[in-house]
Amino acid sequence: MKKIAIYTFITMLALQLGSCRLGKEEAEQKTPEQIRLEQATHIDSISLCMRVNPDTIEGRSKLDSLTADAWMLIDDSTGMVISAKNAYSRRYMASITKMMTAMLALEYGHLNDTIAICDDVYINKDSRVKLGQAYLAGDLIREMMMISDNDAAYALAKHTAGDTLTFYSLMNAKAVYLGMDSTHFDNPNGMPNDSNYSSARDLIVLARYCMRDSAFAEIVGTAEAEIPLTDGRHLDCRNSNALIHTYEGCIGIKTGFTRQAGYCLASSATRGGHTLTLVLLGSRTFKSRFIESAALLDYGFRVIEAYTRNAGNPS
């Protein structure tokens, strides 16, 4: 009986060790895309309050006076939520939509393809691109993201998927893939449309996913650029995200505005080895979205400083 018991114990131990090794091997075998997806979609609403009372941090009282309808601010590396307001409510997102358009154009398109601005994509006619011009796809993505060009978004959508309706299907499939449950896309640029909506939480996921693509991150982090046309001319572009020019450590990512959506901004900044990501929706004025985003980011970095300090000195 003793031999049987010992054999049983050894067998169970071997199975457990084998299971542990298998689990470790599976973890080690995760693809870069799986890791990226897990990092982008992980949101932690619990950990902060276990170590810090965010209401005691300098700058907290300012948040009560912000005009924005909704926001979510997180620590990018951990997914820890630092501040949120109406983050899961559906909102219009204006040109923040273009984050998805750019990401899909980078994933599915060929950056050296030539894209002509023709009649069927020259729709809003409020853009810097003009009828008859032509750009390389990579340059048009940069132009669209830096100055929020609406017709460039249509041109990229049609070129990437063959037609705009197919592109919208790609946008919505990607939203499902990312777990953006409060999101639906119905155009590539965020122009007023009741079927084009999202939430601050969903857009945080999209922003984090996009910023883990080096080409995307480089584009939205560019302050100024000369965008070449295929005929040799150039289009001078200055990033519409004022924080790129004024906020220390800002690395992106996208502005947005319609009367329907208000003034919106997705932003990301790095200080002291920590990166924060913020989506702010429905601010009241052109300037307020930048002022309010800066206030939230400042507050966020103070919270992270306190959190890190407390983590090193647990009570």
LUMLOTI-16425 format. One record per atom (N, C-alpha, C): residue in three letters; x, y, z. Coordinates in steps of 0.1 Angstrom, whole numbers, padded with zeros to 4 digits, always signed. Each point is the difference from the previous one (the first is absolute). Layout:
BEGIN
ALAXYZ...
//
This chain:
BEGIN
MET+0008-0012+0000MET-0008+0012+0000MET+0009+0013+0000LYS+0011-0001+0008LYS+0009+0011+0001LYS+0006+0003-0014LYS+0004-0011-0007LYS+0006+0002-0014LYS-0011+0007-0009ILE-0012-0005+0001ILE-0011+0006-0009ILE-0002+0014+0003ALA+0000+0004+0013ALA-0002+0014+0004ALA+0012+0009-0005ILE+0012-0006+0001ILE+0012+0008-0004ILE-0001+0002-0015TYR-0003-0011-0007TYR-0001+0000-0015TYR-0011+0011-0004THR-0011-0001+0007THR-0011+0010-0003THR+0005+0014+0002PHE+0007+0002+0011PHE+0005+0014+0003PHE+0010+0005-0011ILE+0009-0009-0004ILE+0010+0003-0010ILE-0007+0003-0013THR-0010-0008-0003THR-0007+0002-0013THR-0008+0014+0000MET-0006+0003+0011MET-0007+0013+0001MET+0009+0011-0001LEU+0012-0001+0007LEU+0010+0011+0000LEU+0005+0002-0014ALA+0002-0011-0007ALA+0005+0001-0014ALA-0010+0007-0009LEU-0013-0004+0002LEU-0010+0006-0008LEU-0001+0015+0003GLN+0001+0004+0013GLN+0000+0014+0003GLN+0012+0008-0006LEU+0011-0006+0001LEU+0012+0007-0005LEU-0001+0001-0015GLY-0005-0011-0006GLY-0002+0001-0015GLY-0010+0010-0004SER-0011+0002+0008SER-0010+0010-0003SER+0006+0014+0002CYS+0009+0002+0010CYS+0006+0013+0002CYS+0009+0003-0012ARG+0008-0010-0004ARG+0009+0002-0012ARG-0008+0003-0012LEU-0011-0007-0002LEU-0009+0003-0012LEU-0005+0014+0001GLY-0005+0004+0012GLY-0005+0014+0001GLY+0011+0010-0003LYS+0012-0003+0005LYS+0011+0009-0003LYS+0004+0001-0015GLU+0000-0012-0006GLU+0003+0000-0014GLU-0011+0007-0008GLU-0013-0002+0004GLU-0010+0007-0007GLU+0001+0015+0001ALA+0004+0005+0012ALA+0002+0014+0002ALA+0012+0005-0008GLU+0010-0008-0001GLU+0012+0004-0008GLU-0003+0000-0015GLN-0010-0008-0004GLN-0003-0001-0014GLN-0010+0011-0005LYS-0004+0009+0009LYS-0009+0010-0005LYS+0006+0009-0011THR-0008+0003-0010THR+0006+0008-0011THR+0000+0015+0005PRO+0008+0008-0007PRO+0000+0014+0003PRO-0014+0006-0001GLU-0008-0004-0010GLU-0013+0005-0001GLU-0009-0004+0012GLN+0001-0012+0005GLN-0007-0004+0012GLN+0004+0009+0012ILE+0013+0002+0002ILE+0005+0008+0011ILE-0006+0015-0002ARG+0001+0005-0012ARG-0005+0013-0003ARG-0015+0001+0004LEU-0008-0009-0004LEU-0014+0000+0002LEU-0003-0001+0015GLU+0007-0008+0007GLU-0002-0002+0015GLU+0004+0013+0007GLN+0011+0006-0004GLN+0004+0013+0006GLN-0010+0011-0003ALA-0005+0001-0012ALA-0009+0011-0004ALA-0013-0001+0007THR-0005-0012+0002THR-0014-0002+0005THR-0001-0001+0015HIS+0012-0002+0006HIS-0001-0002+0015HIS-0002+0014+0007ILE-0011+0000+0007ILE-0004+0012+0008ILE-0002-0004+0014ASP+0007+0006+0009ASP+0000-0003+0015ASP-0007+0012+0008SER-0012-0002+0004SER-0007+0010+0008SER+0001-0001+0015ILE+0009-0010+0004ILE+0000-0003+0015ILE+0013+0004+0007SER+0011-0002-0007SER+0013+0001+0007SER+0003+0013+0006LEU-0004+0011-0007LEU+0004+0013+0005LEU-0004+0003+0014CYS-0013-0002+0003CYS-0005+0003+0013CYS+0005-0009+0011MET+0007-0011-0003MET+0006-0008+0010MET+0013+0006+0006ARG+0005+0010-0007ARG+0013+0006+0005ARG-0001+0015+0001VAL-0009+0006-0007VAL-0001+0015+0000VAL-0014+0004+0001ASN-0003+0011+0007ASN-0013+0006+0000ASN+0001+0011-0010PRO-0005-0002-0012PRO+0002+0010-0011PRO-0006+0014+0004ASP-0010+0001+0009ASP-0006+0012+0003ASP+0010+0009+0008THR+0011-0005+0005THR+0009+0007+0008THR+0012+0006-0008ILE+0000-0003-0013ILE+0011+0004-0008ILE-0002+0014-0006GLU+0010+0008+0000GLU-0001+0013-0005GLU-0005+0000-0014GLY-0010+0009-0003GLY-0006+0001-0013GLY-0013-0007-0001ARG-0004-0008+0010ARG-0012-0007-0001ARG-0012+0009+0000SER+0000+0011+0008SER-0012+0009+0000SER-0002+0007-0013LYS+0010+0002-0008LYS-0002+0006-0013LYS-0008-0008-0010LEU+0000-0013+0002LEU-0007-0009-0009LEU-0015+0002+0001ASP-0005+0005+0011ASP-0015+0002+0001ASP-0005+0011-0008SER+0009+0009-0004SER-0004+0012-0008SER+0003-0002-0015LEU+0005-0012-0004LEU+0002-0002-0015LEU-0013-0001-0007THR+0000+0006-0012THR-0012+0000-0008THR-0002-0012-0009ALA+0009-0009-0001ALA-0001-0012-0008ALA-0011-0009+0005ASP-0007-0006-0009ASP-0011-0009+0003ASP+0005-0014+0006ALA+0011-0004-0006ALA+0005-0013+0004ALA+0015-0001-0002TRP+0007-0009+0008TRP+0014-0002-0002TRP+0004-0013+0007MET+0011-0006-0004MET+0007-0010+0007MET+0015+0002-0001LEU+0007+0000+0012LEU+0014+0001+0001LEU+0006-0012+0006ILE+0010-0006-0006ILE+0006-0012+0005ILE+0015+0000+0000ASP+0006-0008+0008ASP+0014-0003-0001ASP+0002-0011-0011ASP+0007+0003-0010ASP+0000-0008-0012ASP+0006-0014+0003SER+0011-0001+0008SER+0007-0012+0001SER-0008-0011+0008THR-0009+0005+0009THR-0007-0009+0009THR-0015+0000-0003GLY-0005+0010-0008GLY-0014+0001-0002GLY-0008+0005+0012MET+0007+0006+0010MET-0006+0004+0012MET-0008+0014-0003VAL-0012+0000+0004VAL-0009+0012-0002VAL+0004+0010+0011ILE+0003+0012-0005ILE+0004+0011+0010ILE-0012+0009+0002SER-0007+0003-0011SER-0012+0009+0001SER-0010-0004-0011ALA-0013+0001+0003ALA-0010-0003-0011ALA-0013+0008+0003LYS-0006+0004-0010LYS-0014+0006+0001LYS-0008-0005-0012ASN-0011-0006+0002ASN-0009-0005-0010ASN+0008-0007-0011ALA+0009-0008+0004ALA+0010-0006-0009ALA-0007-0011-0008TYR-0011-0006+0004TYR-0006-0011-0007TYR-0012+0004-0007SER-0003+0013+0000SER-0012+0006-0007SER+0003+0002-0015ARG-0009-0003-0009ARG+0002+0002-0014ARG+0000+0015-0003ARG+0010+0004-0008ARG+0002+0014-0004ARG+0004+0001-0014TYR-0003+0011-0006TYR+0006+0003-0014TYR+0015+0002+0002MET+0008-0004-0009MET+0015+0000+0002MET+0007+0009-0011ALA-0008+0006-0009ALA+0006+0009-0010ALA+0012-0006-0006SER+0011+0007-0003SER+0011-0004-0007SER+0009-0010+0007ILE-0003-0003+0013ILE+0008-0011+0006ILE-0003-0013-0007THR-0011+0000-0008THR-0003-0011-0009THR+0013-0004-0009LYS+0007+0011-0003LYS+0011-0002-0010LYS+0011-0009+0006MET+0001-0002+0013MET+0009-0009+0005MET-0002-0014-0006MET-0012-0004+0000MET-0004-0013-0006MET+0003-0001-0015THR-0003+0011-0007THR+0003+0001-0014THR+0015-0001-0003ALA+0008+0007+0007ALA+0014-0001-0002ALA+0006-0013+0003MET-0005-0006+0011MET+0005-0014+0004MET-0003-0010-0011LEU-0012+0000-0005LEU-0004-0010-0010LEU+0008+0003-0013ALA+0002+0013-0004ALA+0008+0003-0012ALA+0014-0005+0002LEU+0006+0001+0012LEU+0013-0005+0002LEU+0001-0015+0000GLU-0011-0007+0005GLU+0000-0014+0000GLU-0003-0007-0013TYR-0009+0006-0008TYR-0005-0007-0012TYR+0006+0007-0013GLY+0004+0012+0001GLY+0004+0007-0012GLY+0015-0002-0003HIS+0004+0006-0011HIS+0014+0000-0005HIS+0004+0014+0000LEU+0010+0004+0008LEU+0003+0014+0003LEU+0006+0007-0012ASN+0005-0008-0010ASN+0006+0006-0012ASN-0010+0001-0012ASP-0013-0004+0003ASP-0010+0001-0011ASP-0003+0015-0002THR-0004+0004-0012THR-0004+0013-0003THR-0015+0001+0002ILE-0005+0010+0007ILE-0014+0003+0002ILE-0004+0013-0006ALA-0009+0000-0010ALA-0004+0012-0006ALA-0013+0006+0007ILE-0001+0013+0002ILE-0012+0006+0005ILE-0010+0002-0011CYS-0009-0009-0002CYS-0010+0001-0011CYS-0014+0004+0005ASP-0009+0001-0009ASP-0014+0005+0003ASP-0007-0008+0011ASP+0002-0013+0000ASP-0008-0008+0010ASP+0006+0000+0014VAL+0011+0006+0002VAL+0005+0001+0014VAL+0002+0015+0004TYR-0003+0009-0010TYR+0001+0014+0003TYR-0014+0004+0004ILE-0003-0002+0013ILE-0014+0000+0005ILE-0002+0013+0008ASN+0007+0001+0011ASN-0002+0011+0009ASN+0005+0014-0005LYS+0011-0001-0009LYS+0005+0012-0007LYS+0004+0010+0010ASP+0004-0004+0013ASP+0005+0010+0010ASP+0014-0004+0003SER+0007-0007-0008SER+0012-0006+0003SER+0012+0007-0007ARG+0012-0003+0004ARG+0012+0005-0006ARG+0003-0008-0013VAL-0004-0012-0001VAL+0002-0008-0013VAL-0011+0006-0009LYS+0004+0000-0013LYS-0009+0006-0010LYS-0002-0010-0012LEU-0011+0002-0007LEU-0003-0008-0011LEU+0011+0000-0010GLY+0004-0012-0005GLY+0011-0001-0010GLY+0014-0003+0006GLN+0002+0003+0013GLN+0013-0003+0006GLN+0002-0015+0002ALA+0012-0004+0002ALA+0003-0014+0003ALA+0012+0000+0010TYR-0001-0011+0009TYR+0009-0001+0011TYR+0004-0015+0001LEU+0012-0003+0005LEU+0002-0014+0005LEU-0008-0003+0012ALA-0004-0012+0002ALA-0010-0003+0011ALA+0006+0003+0013GLY+0013-0003+0002GLY+0006+0003+0013GLY+0000+0015+0003ASP+0002+0008-0010ASP+0000+0015+0002ASP-0014+0005+0002LEU-0010-0006-0006LEU-0014+0004+0002LEU-0005-0003+0014ILE+0005-0012+0005ILE-0004-0003+0014ILE+0006+0010+0010ARG+0013+0004-0003ARG+0006+0010+0009ARG-0008+0014-0001GLU-0003+0004-0012GLU-0007+0012-0002GLU-0014+0000+0007MET-0007-0011-0002MET-0013-0002+0007MET+0001+0001+0015MET+0010-0006+0006MET+0000+0000+0014MET+0006+0013+0006MET+0009+0006-0007MET+0005+0012+0005MET-0009+0012+0000ILE-0008+0001-0011ILE-0009+0012-0001ILE-0015-0004-0001SER-0002-0013+0002SER-0014-0005+0001SER-0008+0003-0013ASP+0006-0005-0011ASP-0006+0002-0013ASP-0011-0010-0003ASN-0012+0006-0002ASN-0012-0009-0002ASN+0000-0007-0013ASP+0003+0006-0011ASP+0000-0007-0013ASP+0011-0009-0002ALA+0011+0003+0007ALA+0011-0010+0000ALA-0004-0013+0006ALA-0009+0001+0011ALA-0005-0012+0006ALA-0009-0008-0010TYR-0008+0006-0008TYR-0008-0007-0010TYR+0009-0006-0010ALA+0010+0007-0004ALA+0009-0006-0011ALA+0008-0012+0006LEU+0004+0001+0012LEU+0007-0012+0006LEU-0009-0012+0002ALA-0013+0003+0004ALA-0009-0011+0002ALA-0003-0007-0013LYS-0003+0008-0011LYS-0003-0006-0013LYS+0012-0008-0005HIS+0012+0006+0001HIS+0012-0007-0005HIS+0003-0013+0007THR-0002+0001+0014THR+0004-0012+0008THR-0009-0012-0002ALA-0013+0003-0001ALA-0010-0011-0001ALA-0007-0002-0013GLY+0003+0009-0009GLY-0007-0001-0013GLY-0012+0009-0001ASP-0008+0001+0011ASP-0011+0010+0001ASP-0002+0003+0014THR-0007+0011+0003THR-0001+0005+0014THR-0009-0009+0008LEU-0010-0006-0005LEU-0009-0009+0008LEU+0008-0012+0005THR+0008-0006-0008THR+0009-0011+0004THR+0010+0005+0011PHE+0005+0012-0002PHE+0009+0005+0011PHE-0008+0002+0013TYR-0012+0004+0000TYR-0008+0001+0012TYR-0001-0013+0007SER-0002-0010-0008SER-0001-0014+0005SER+0013-0004+0007LEU+0011+0004-0006LEU+0013-0003+0006LEU+0002+0008+0013MET-0005+0012+0001MET+0001+0008+0012MET-0008-0007+0011ASN-0012-0004-0003ASN-0009-0006+0010ASN+0005-0014+0004ALA+0006-0007-0009ALA+0006-0013+0004ALA+0012+0002+0009LYS+0008+0010-0002LYS+0011+0003+0009LYS-0005+0004+0013ALA-0011+0008+0001ALA-0006+0004+0012ALA-0004-0012+0008VAL-0006-0010-0006VAL-0004-0012+0007VAL+0012-0008+0005TYR+0010+0000-0008TYR+0013-0007+0003TYR+0006+0006+0013LEU-0001+0013+0001LEU+0006+0008+0011LEU-0010+0000+0012GLY-0012-0005-0001GLY-0009+0000+0011GLY-0006+0014+0002MET-0002+0007-0010MET-0005+0014+0001MET-0016-0001-0001ASP-0006-0004+0011ASP-0014-0004+0000ASP-0010+0011-0002SER+0005+0013+0003SER-0009+0011-0001SER+0003+0009-0013THR+0006-0007-0010THR+0005+0007-0012THR-0006-0005-0012HIS-0003+0009-0010HIS-0004-0003-0013HIS+0005+0011-0010PHE+0006-0005-0011PHE+0005+0009-0010PHE-0008+0000-0012ASP-0003+0012-0005ASP-0008+0002-0012ASP+0006+0010-0010ASN+0012+0005+0003ASN+0008+0008-0010ASN+0014+0000+0005PRO+0009+0004-0009PRO+0014-0001+0004PRO+0006+0012+0006ASN-0008+0011+0002ASN+0006+0012+0005ASN-0007+0006+0012GLY-0011-0005+0004GLY-0007+0005+0012GLY-0010+0012-0002MET-0003+0003-0013MET-0010+0010-0003MET-0013-0004+0006PRO-0009+0010+0003PRO-0012-0003+0007PRO-0008-0012-0006ASN-0003-0009+0008ASN-0007-0013-0004ASN-0005-0007+0012ASP-0013-0002+0002ASP-0005-0006+0012ASP+0005-0015+0001SER+0005-0006-0010SER+0005-0014+0000SER+0015+0000+0002ASN+0006+0011+0003ASN+0015+0000+0002ASN+0002+0005+0015TYR+0002-0009+0009TYR+0001+0003+0014TYR+0010-0009+0007SER+0004+0004+0012SER+0008-0008+0008SER-0001+0004+0015SER+0010-0004+0008SER+0000+0005+0014SER+0015+0003+0003ALA+0002+0007+0011ALA+0013+0003+0004ALA+0008-0013+0003ARG-0007-0009+0006ARG+0007-0013+0004ARG+0004-0007-0013ASP-0009-0001-0010ASP+0004-0007-0012ASP+0011+0007-0008LEU+0000+0013+0000LEU+0010+0007-0007LEU+0013+0000+0007ILE+0000-0002+0013ILE+0013-0003+0007ILE+0006-0013-0005VAL-0008-0010-0001VAL+0005-0013-0006VAL+0006+0002-0014LEU-0008+0007-0008LEU+0005+0002-0014LEU+0013+0009+0000ALA+0000+0010+0008ALA+0012+0008+0001ALA+0013-0008+0004ARG-0002-0008+0010ARG+0011-0008+0005ARG+0005-0010-0010TYR-0010-0006-0007TYR+0003-0010-0010TYR+0008+0007-0012CYS-0005+0012-0004CYS+0006+0007-0011CYS+0014+0004+0004MET+0002+0005+0012MET+0013+0005+0004MET+0011-0011+0001ARG-0005-0012+0000ARG+0010-0011+0001ARG+0004-0004-0014ASP-0004+0007-0010ASP+0005-0001-0014ASP+0010+0011-0002SER+0013-0003-0003SER+0010+0010+0000SER-0002+0010-0011ALA-0005-0004-0012ALA-0003+0009-0011ALA-0011+0010+0004PHE-0010-0005+0006PHE-0011+0009+0005PHE+0005+0010+0010ALA+0008-0005+0010ALA+0005+0008+0011ALA+0009+0011-0006GLU+0008-0003-0009GLU+0009+0010-0006GLU-0008+0011-0007ILE-0011-0004-0007ILE-0008+0010-0008ILE-0006+0010+0010VAL-0007-0005+0010VAL-0008+0008+0009VAL+0009+0008+0009GLY+0013-0004+0001GLY+0009+0008+0009GLY+0008+0010-0008THR-0003+0002-0013THR+0007+0010-0008THR-0006+0013+0002ALA+0008+0010+0003ALA-0005+0014+0002ALA-0003+0007-0013GLU+0010-0001-0009GLU-0002+0007-0013GLU+0007-0008-0011ALA-0006+0001-0012ALA+0006-0008-0011ALA-0004+0007-0014GLU+0008-0003-0010GLU-0003+0004-0013GLU-0005-0013-0007ILE-0013+0000-0004ILE-0005-0012-0006ILE+0001+0001-0015PRO+0008-0010-0006PRO+0002+0001-0015PRO-0012-0004-0008LEU-0004+0007-0011LEU-0009-0005-0010LEU+0009-0008-0010THR-0007-0008-0008THR+0008-0007-0010THR+0005+0008-0011ASP-0005+0013-0002ASP+0005+0009-0010ASP+0012+0008+0004GLY+0005-0002+0012GLY+0011+0007+0005GLY-0003+0012+0009ARG-0012+0004+0001ARG-0004+0010+0009ARG+0000-0005+0014HIS-0001+0009+0010HIS-0001-0004+0014HIS-0012+0007+0007LEU-0005-0006+0010LEU-0011+0005+0009LEU+0006+0002+0014ASP+0001+0012+0005ASP+0005+0002+0013ASP-0011-0003+0010CYS+0004-0008+0010CYS-0010-0005+0010CYS+0005+0002+0014ARG-0008+0005+0009ARG+0003+0002+0014ARG-0010-0008+0008ASN+0004-0008+0009ASN-0009-0009+0007ASN-0011+0008+0007SER-0012-0004-0002SER-0011+0007+0007SER-0001-0002+0015ASN+0007-0010+0005ASN+0000-0003+0014ASN+0010+0010+0007ALA-0006+0010+0006ALA+0008+0011+0006ALA+0010-0006+0011LEU-0004-0011+0007LEU+0008-0005+0010LEU+0014-0005-0005ILE+0000-0004-0013ILE+0013-0004-0006ILE+0010+0011+0001HIS-0005+0012-0001HIS+0008+0012-0001HIS+0003+0006+0014THR-0009-0002+0009THR+0000+0007+0013THR+0002-0008+0013TYR-0004-0013-0001TYR+0000-0008+0012TYR+0012-0009+0001GLU+0008+0002+0010GLU+0012-0008+0002GLU-0002-0015+0000GLY+0006-0007-0009GLY-0002-0015-0001GLY-0011-0005-0008CYS-0008+0009-0006CYS-0011-0005-0009CYS+0005-0007-0012ILE-0005-0012-0003ILE+0004-0008-0011ILE-0011-0003-0010GLY-0012+0007+0001GLY-0011-0002-0009GLY-0013+0003+0008ILE-0013-0002-0006ILE-0001-0008-0012ILE-0010+0006-0010LYS-0013+0005+0004LYS-0009+0004-0010LYS-0011+0010+0005THR-0002+0011-0007THR-0011+0009+0003THR-0013-0004-0007GLY-0011+0007+0004GLY-0013-0002-0006GLY-0009+0011+0003PHE-0009+0004-0010PHE-0010+0009+0003PHE-0011-0001-0010THR-0012+0000+0005THR-0012+0003-0008THR-0010+0007+0010ARG-0010+0007-0005ARG-0010+0006+0010ARG-0007-0011+0008GLN-0002-0011-0007GLN-0006-0011+0006GLN+0008-0006+0012ALA+0013-0001-0002ALA+0009-0007+0009ALA+0007+0010+0010GLY+0000+0012-0003GLY+0008+0010+0008GLY+0015-0002-0004TYR+0008+0006+0009TYR+0014+0000-0002TYR+0006-0012+0007CYS+0007-0009-0007CYS+0005-0013+0005CYS+0016-0001-0002LEU+0006-0008+0008LEU+0014-0002-0001LEU+0004-0013+0006ALA+0007-0008-0008ALA+0007-0012+0006ALA+0015+0004+0001SER+0006-0002+0011SER+0013+0005+0002SER+0008-0011+0008SER+0013+0001-0001SER+0009-0009+0007SER+0013+0008+0004ALA+0005-0002+0012ALA+0012+0007+0004ALA+0009-0010+0009THR+0013+0002-0001THR+0009-0008+0008THR+0009+0010+0008ARG+0000-0003+0013ARG+0009+0007+0010ARG+0005-0010+0010GLY+0013+0001+0004GLY+0005-0008+0010GLY-0002-0015-0002GLY+0001-0004-0012GLY-0002-0014-0004GLY-0014-0006+0000HIS-0010+0009+0002HIS-0014-0004+0000HIS-0007+0007-0011THR-0008-0008-0007THR-0008+0005-0011THR-0015+0000+0004LEU-0006+0012-0002LEU-0015+0001+0003LEU-0007+0001-0013THR-0012-0005-0001THR-0008+0001-0012THR-0014+0005+0004LEU-0005+0010-0007LEU-0012+0007+0004LEU-0009+0002-0013VAL-0013-0003+0002VAL-0010+0004-0010VAL-0010+0009+0007LEU-0001+0012-0006LEU-0010+0010+0005LEU-0010+0004-0010LEU-0012-0001+0003LEU-0011+0002-0010LEU-0009+0012+0004GLY-0005+0008-0009GLY-0010+0009+0002GLY+0004+0012+0009SER+0012+0005-0002SER+0004+0012+0007SER-0006+0012-0008ARG-0001+0011+0007ARG-0009+0011-0005ARG+0007+0009-0011THR+0013+0002+0001THR+0006+0009-0010THR+0013-0006-0005PHE+0005+0007-0011PHE+0012-0005-0006PHE+0012-0001+0010LYS+0001+0011+0008LYS+0011+0000+0010LYS-0002-0009+0012SER-0013-0001+0004SER-0003-0007+0012SER+0004-0015-0001ARG-0001-0006-0011ARG+0004-0014-0001ARG+0015-0002+0003PHE+0008+0010-0004PHE+0014-0001+0002PHE+0003+0003+0015ILE-0006+0010+0005ILE+0002+0005+0014ILE-0004-0012+0009GLU-0012-0005-0002GLU-0006-0011+0008GLU+0008-0013-0001SER+0005-0003-0012SER+0008-0012-0001SER+0014+0002+0007ALA+0006+0012-0001ALA+0012+0002+0008ALA-0002-0001+0015ALA-0011+0005+0004ALA-0003-0001+0015ALA-0002-0014+0004LEU-0007-0008-0008LEU-0001-0014+0003LEU+0013-0008+0000LEU+0008+0003-0010LEU+0013-0006-0001LEU+0009+0004+0012ASP+0000+0013+0004ASP+0008+0004+0011ASP-0004-0007+0013TYR-0013-0001+0002TYR-0006-0007+0011TYR+0004-0015+0000GLY-0001-0006-0012GLY+0004-0014-0001GLY+0014-0003+0003PHE+0009+0009-0004PHE+0014-0003+0004PHE+0003+0002+0015ARG-0008+0009+0006ARG+0002+0001+0015ARG-0006-0012+0007VAL-0011-0006-0006VAL-0006-0012+0006VAL+0010-0012-0002ILE+0006-0001-0011ILE+0010-0011-0003ILE+0012+0002+0009GLU+0004+0012+0003GLU+0012+0002+0009GLU-0004-0004+0014ALA-0012+0003+0005ALA-0004-0004+0013ALA-0002-0016+0000TYR-0006-0005-0010TYR-0002-0015-0001TYR+0013-0007+0001THR+0010+0005-0008THR+0013-0007+0000THR+0007+0002+0013ARG-0001+0011+0006ARG+0006+0002+0014ARG-0006-0009+0010ASN-0013-0001+0000ASN-0007-0009+0010ASN+0003-0015-0003ALA+0002-0003-0013ALA+0003-0014-0003ALA+0014-0004+0006GLY+0009+0010+0001GLY+0013-0003+0005GLY+0000+0001+0015ASN-0010+0005+0006ASN-0001+0001+0015ASN-0014-0005+0004PRO-0003-0013-0001PRO-0013-0005+0004PRO-0002+0001+0014SER-0012+0003+0004SER-0003+0002+0015SER-0003-0014+0006
//
